[in-house]
Amino acid sequence: QVKLVESGGGLVQPGGSLRLSCTASGSIFNIYLRRWYRQAPGKSRELVATITSNDSTNYADDVKGRFTISRDNAKNTVYLQMNSLKPEDTAVYYCNVLRQGFNYWGQGTQVTVSS
């Protein structure tokens, strides 16, 4: 079992920045992928960013150049740095890890971008 806890969400103005954190505990070995998803009201859940065990990264087209995913293995933590935030980035953001063919999810953290 893997437990994921997100933090760092909140209310920011357009053009502002936030850094989300996701800390894992439990069976934290043999993790294959670490990912961030988001879901806005009335929308389907969207894959935002992925980082592999070899530190290869991938991003959704609408966040490229603005968001950066990274990890700190010593702290068992994955980060999502979000810059130049737009109102359309408003959503609940979820941390996800893929381990031995099974997906584990955090509870989500709310990000609101508004004046």
KARAGI-V814548 format. One record per run of one state. SS is the DSSP state (H for helix, E for strand, C for the rest). FROM is the first residue (numbers start at 1). TO is the last residue. If there is no record, write none. Layout:
[[SS;FROM;TO] [SS;FROM;TO]]
This chain:
[[C;1;1] [E;2;7] [C;8;9] [E;10;12] [C;13;17] [E;18;26] [C;27;30] [E;31;39] [C;40;45] [E;46;52] [C;53;56] [E;57;59] [C;60;60] [H;61;63] [C;64;66] [E;67;72] [H;73;75] [C;76;76] [E;77;82] [C;83;86] [H;87;89] [C;90;90] [E;91;99] [C;100;101] [E;102;105] [C;106;108] [E;109;113] [C;114;115]]
